[in-house]
Amino acid sequence: MVVRAGGPPSTNQLILAFVLPLSLFVGTLVTAARVADDLDDRFLREMEINRAILEENEASDEDGAGEEDDDGNIIVYDEGEEEELPPVPVEEKEPAVVGPRTRNRPRRRV
């Protein structure tokens, strides 16, 4: 014969079954909202910085400062004179080590 070992769930069991998962879910939502707000603030700050840099670059271009090359150096042109430089030939580099790489260290003796 099978004997049933209990009655209806107790209050503690109901709290554990419903309130604990609900509180974890609400905590997750609150944390997600805070992270989203932080990311929005960072994005807006970055956009303001980019806008300020863009305005500064436009202002320097209007002043005739020139333009920047690949290294970040400013190229200054005399007014009315823009020379086109011939393209610099690109040399292909050969690999320094052709065979397997060896190390110059003593062998370990056992």
Summary of the structure (lengths in Angstrom):
residues: 110
radius of gyration: 34.7
end to end distance: 72.9
largest distance: 106.8
contacts: 131
relative contact order: 0.04
helix: 47%
strand: 4%
